[in-house]
């Protein structure tokens, strides 16, 4: 996969499918039948797809596994060959959906529990050498302050700690700062004889 190659490509005649290549770190977390979010930015469309198949062997050149996703709905204007973005419902998104959304009161302590889970996710990414060490996961104080101000709360006299612990209704604002490690994609070898 090169920097200019699309992440996923739409294919199919009767039923549209998306072919996407994924790393070995992601493959064990995927199963046939899993729901997948597919967005086609050229159409401004987002749909839900289903994992149809997962290759059992990696491509020897890219060391990536091919995953085929069936698009379950008709999308006007969708044509074979279009590029798409695919978001697998794994890891932190699945954890948030399964373990947090609608299950905990939105207290400061519970927000910190969610942050701890997200840090654990990034620790796994670091161990898989997908992100560089030194990442941070924390409450997004700027976004919390914007939210409070949009609700008519005067934040001028509030300390950062008070803003962090403020009631944000059903919203949790988190910021992650990380550096994604790039894969070897372009090799230039100069041979002098």
Beta strands, then each sheet from edge to edge (+ up, - down):
strand 1: 8-11
strand 2: 17-22
strand 3: 35-40
strand 4: 45-54
strand 5: 65-71
strand 6: 83-88
strand 7: 136-139
strand 8: 174-177
sheet 1: 1+ 2- 5+ 4- 3+ 6- 1+
sheet 2: 7+ 8-
end
